[in-house]
């Protein structure tokens, strides 16, 4: 069994290729996953168990979430993804669960933005709210897609926002930390919210062409976006069943679920309503971890082939 730590897992999951694999999994009728099990562990903690299979591979992701771990000097999200041969049960790989979650969530937002963000929105600037693991992953994913996009970063503390902005500048990204997002909201074409906030992060001051990926809130009690904005936007989600249970941003706004479109329908051709902000809300799904596992196993297999075989076969198609 191949064991991949944080760095090795990230290296197996490049964002653009992972976005392609997510698209493939969404279209794969053989890929199935039950609702994830959430078990409370303490006043502020939970254990999530997320199995999935496509008939060839099977995975289970085990994740613990403790939002207040930062004060304890520990990561708020910890976990692992076990990858198995679905036909034999043989364990094939153990991937770092936090790295898988970060990469596949950002790649899913990237896939949604590629399909839903207007040309004007894609010109940016990009605002990222939250400087943790998800904020960093989304910055990497979106600047790989739009390398010339200006980036603003706003976080709980200016120092954490500046640390992420500095790291981005070291990679050639024009990134700047801001103490508040209020003044720059009307200018931003792309907004990522990646926090665990229970209160909206900003007022509804965004323009009508904005694309927003809201990925932080994962319970009905959490909401990163103002209800007025949610009610006037074209709404898209990773899955309807998951969003109806867990998407606090939409639940608290009292949305009409018949007007909420899953990403699978977008891949089939659904479009946002012109003249409205676009909100893509994701709460997570085991199929997204399955997509990451499929790409990781394929990448490992390719690396293990003799170099002359790889040369003869050429570069494999992704997605």
C-alpha positions in Angstrom: 0.0 0.0 0.0 1.3 3.4 -1.0 1.3 5.9 1.9 1.3 9.6 1.0 1.8 12.4 3.5 0.6 16.0 3.0 3.2 17.0 0.4 3.1 13.7 -1.5 -0.7 13.8 -1.7 -0.7 17.3 -3.0 1.8 16.4 -5.7 -0.6 13.6 -6.9 -3.5 16.0 -7.3 -2.8 19.0 -9.6 -5.8 21.3 -9.7 -6.6 21.5 -13.4 -6.4 17.7 -13.8 -8.4 17.2 -10.6 -11.1 19.5 -11.9 -11.3 17.4 -15.0 -11.5 14.2 -12.9 -14.3 15.7 -10.9 -16.2 16.4 -14.1 -15.7 12.7 -15.1 -16.9 11.4 -11.7 -20.0 13.6 -11.9 -20.9 12.1 -15.3 -20.0 8.5 -14.2 -23.2 6.5 -13.5 -21.3 3.8 -11.7 -19.9 6.3 -9.1 -22.1 6.2 -6.0 -21.8 7.4 -2.4 -24.3 7.3 0.5 -24.9 10.4 2.7 -21.9 11.0 5.0 -22.2 10.0 8.6 -21.5 12.9 11.1 -20.9 11.9 14.7 -20.5 14.5 17.4 -17.3 14.0 19.4 -17.4 16.9 21.8 -18.9 20.4 22.2 -17.0 21.6 19.2 -15.9 18.5 17.4 -17.3 16.0 14.9 -16.2 12.8 13.1 -17.2 12.4 9.4 -17.2 9.1 7.6 -17.5 9.3 3.8 -17.4 6.1 1.7 -17.8 5.9 -2.1 -17.1 3.6 -5.1 -17.2 3.4 -8.8 -17.0 -0.3 -9.0 -13.3 -0.3 -9.6 -12.0 1.7 -6.7 -13.6 2.2 -3.3 -12.6 4.8 -0.7 -13.5 5.9 2.8 -12.5 9.2 4.1 -12.4 9.7 7.9 -12.2 13.3 9.0 -12.3 15.0 12.4 -13.3 18.7 12.5 -12.6 20.8 15.6 -13.0 24.5 14.8 -11.3 25.7 17.9 -8.2 23.6 17.5 -6.3 26.6 16.3 -6.2 27.9 19.9 -4.8 24.5 20.9 -2.0 24.7 18.4 -3.6 21.9 16.3 -5.2 21.8 12.8 -8.9 22.2 12.8 -9.3 19.4 10.2 -7.5 16.1 10.3 -8.1 12.9 8.4 -7.1 10.3 5.9 -8.5 8.6 2.8 -8.2 4.9 2.4 -8.2 3.8 -1.3 -9.1 0.1 -2.0 -9.6 -2.2 -5.0 -13.4 -2.5 -5.1 -13.2 -6.0 -6.5 -10.8 -7.5 -3.9 -10.7 -5.1 -1.0 -7.0 -4.8 -1.3 -5.7 -1.6 0.2 -4.0 0.5 -2.5 -3.1 3.8 -0.9 -3.5 5.9 2.2 -3.8 9.6 1.3 -3.6 12.6 3.6 -7.2 13.5 4.2 -6.6 17.2 4.8 -4.7 17.5 1.6 -7.4 15.6 -0.4 -10.1 17.8 1.1 -8.3 21.0 0.4 -7.4 20.1 -3.2 -10.7 18.6 -4.3 -12.7 21.4 -2.7 -10.7 24.1 -4.5 -10.7 22.0 -7.8 -14.5 21.8 -7.5 -14.8 25.5 -7.1 -12.5 25.9 -10.1 -14.7 23.6 -12.2 -17.8 25.6 -11.2 -16.1 28.9 -12.0 -14.9 27.7 -15.4 -18.5 26.8 -16.3 -20.4 29.6 -14.5 -18.2 32.7 -14.1 -18.8 35.4 -16.8 -15.9 36.7 -18.9 -16.1 39.9 -16.9 -16.0 38.1 -13.6 -12.9 36.1 -14.8 -11.0 39.4 -15.2 -11.2 39.7 -11.4 -10.0 40.9 -9.0 -10.2 37.8 -6.9 -11.1 38.2 -3.2 -10.3 35.4 -0.8 -11.9 35.5 2.6 -10.0 33.2 5.0 -6.3 32.5 5.0 -6.4 28.9 6.2 -5.9 25.7 4.3 -8.9 26.3 2.0 -8.0 29.9 1.4 -4.5 28.8 0.3 -5.8 26.0 -1.8 -8.3 28.2 -3.6 -5.6 30.9 -4.2 -3.4 28.3 -5.8 -6.2 26.8 -7.9 -7.6 30.0 -9.2 -4.3 31.7 -9.9 -3.2 28.6 -11.9 -6.3 29.1 -14.0 -6.0 32.9 -14.1 -2.3 33.7 -13.5 -2.7 37.4 -14.2 -5.6 38.0 -11.8 -5.0 40.5 -9.0 -5.8 38.9 -5.6 -7.0 40.5 -2.3 -6.9 38.4 0.9 -9.0 39.2 4.0 -8.8 37.0 7.1 -9.6 37.0 10.8 -6.2 38.7 11.5 -4.3 41.0 9.1 -1.1 39.1 9.9 -2.5 35.8 8.6 -3.8 37.5 5.5 -0.4 39.1 4.9 1.4 35.8 5.4 -0.7 34.2 2.7 -0.3 37.2 0.4 3.5 37.2 0.9 3.6 33.5 0.0 1.6 34.2 -3.1 3.9 37.1 -4.1 6.8 34.7 -3.8 5.2 32.6 -6.5 4.7 35.7 -8.8 1.1 36.4 -7.9 0.0 40.0 -7.4 -1.5 39.5 -4.0 -2.4 42.0 -1.3 -3.7 41.6 2.2 -6.6 43.9 3.3 -8.0 44.6 6.8 -11.6 44.7 5.6 -13.3 43.7 2.4 -16.0 46.3 2.5 -14.4 48.9 0.2 -13.2 46.4 -2.5 -16.3 44.2 -2.7 -18.0 46.2 -5.6 -14.8 45.8 -7.7 -14.3 42.1 -7.3 -15.3 39.7 -10.0 -14.5 36.5 -8.1 -15.0 35.9 -4.4 -14.1 32.8 -2.3 -15.4 32.5 1.2 -13.4 29.9 3.2 -14.2 30.4 6.8 -16.2 28.7 9.6 -18.2 31.9 10.3 -21.7 31.7 11.8 -22.4 35.3 10.6 -22.3 36.8 7.1 -18.8 38.1 6.3 -20.0 41.2 4.4 -23.0 43.2 3.3 -24.6 42.8 -0.1 -22.4 45.2 -2.0 -21.3 42.9 -4.9 -22.0 43.7 -8.5 -24.3 41.6 -10.7 -21.6 39.8 -12.6 -19.7 38.4 -9.6 -19.0 34.7 -9.1 -18.9 33.5 -5.5 -17.7 30.1 -4.3 -18.8 29.7 -0.7 -17.0 26.7 0.8 -16.5 27.3 4.5 -19.9 26.9 6.2 -20.9 23.3 6.5 -23.8 23.2 9.0 -27.3 24.9 9.0 -26.0 27.2 11.8 -23.2 28.6 9.7 -23.6 31.4 7.1 -20.8 33.3 5.3 -23.1 35.1 2.8 -25.8 37.7 3.5 -29.4 36.4 3.0 -30.3 39.3 0.7 -27.4 38.4 -1.7 -28.4 34.7 -1.6 -32.0 35.5 -2.5 -31.1 37.6 -5.6 -28.4 35.3 -7.0 -28.4 32.4 -9.4 -27.8 29.5 -7.0 -25.7 26.4 -7.7 -24.6 23.6 -5.4 -22.3 20.6 -5.5 -25.2 18.3 -4.6 -28.8 19.2 -3.8 -29.2 16.6 -1.1 -26.1 17.7 0.8 -27.0 21.4 0.4 -30.5 20.9 1.7 -29.0 19.3 4.9 -26.0 21.4 5.5 -25.7 24.7 3.5 -26.5 27.2 6.2 -26.1 30.1 3.7 -29.0 28.9 1.7 -31.1 27.4 4.5 -31.0 30.6 6.5 -32.0 32.6 3.5 -35.1 30.4 3.0 -34.3 29.7 -0.6 -36.7 28.0 -3.0 -34.9 24.7 -3.6 -36.6 24.2 -7.0 -34.5 27.2 -8.1 -31.2 25.7 -6.9 -29.2 23.9 -9.6 -26.7 21.1 -8.9 -23.3 21.0 -10.6 -24.3 17.9 -12.6 -27.0 20.0 -14.4 -24.3 22.6 -15.2 -22.2 20.0 -16.8 -25.3 19.0 -18.8 -25.7 22.6 -20.0 -27.6 24.6 -17.4 -26.6 28.3 -17.3 -27.0 31.1 -14.7 -29.6 33.7 -15.1 -28.1 36.8 -16.8 -27.9 39.9 -14.6 -27.6 38.1 -11.3 -24.7 37.2 -9.1 -23.7 33.6 -9.3 -23.2 31.7 -6.1 -21.7 28.2 -6.0 -22.1 26.6 -2.6 -20.4 23.3 -1.8 -20.6 21.3 1.4 -18.6 18.3 0.3 -19.3 14.8 -0.9 -17.5 11.5 -0.9 -17.6 11.4 -4.7 -15.2 14.3 -4.8 -12.8 12.3 -2.6 -13.3 9.4 -5.0 -12.3 11.6 -7.9 -9.1 12.6 -6.0 -8.4 8.9 -5.4 -8.9 8.0 -9.0 -6.4 10.7 -10.1 -3.9 9.8 -7.4 -3.9 6.1 -8.3 -3.6 6.8 -12.0 -0.7 9.2 -11.3 1.0 6.6 -9.1 0.6 4.0 -11.8 2.0 6.3 -14.4 5.0 7.1 -12.2 5.7 3.4 -11.7 5.9 2.6 -15.4 9.3 2.3 -17.0 10.4 5.6 -18.7 10.5 3.9 -22.1 6.9 2.7 -21.7 5.8 6.2 -20.8 7.6 7.6 -23.8 6.0 5.0 -26.1 2.5 5.6 -24.8 2.7 9.4 -24.7 1.0 11.6 -22.1 -2.3 10.0 -20.8 -5.5 11.9 -21.3 -6.8 13.3 -18.0 -10.5 13.4 -17.1 
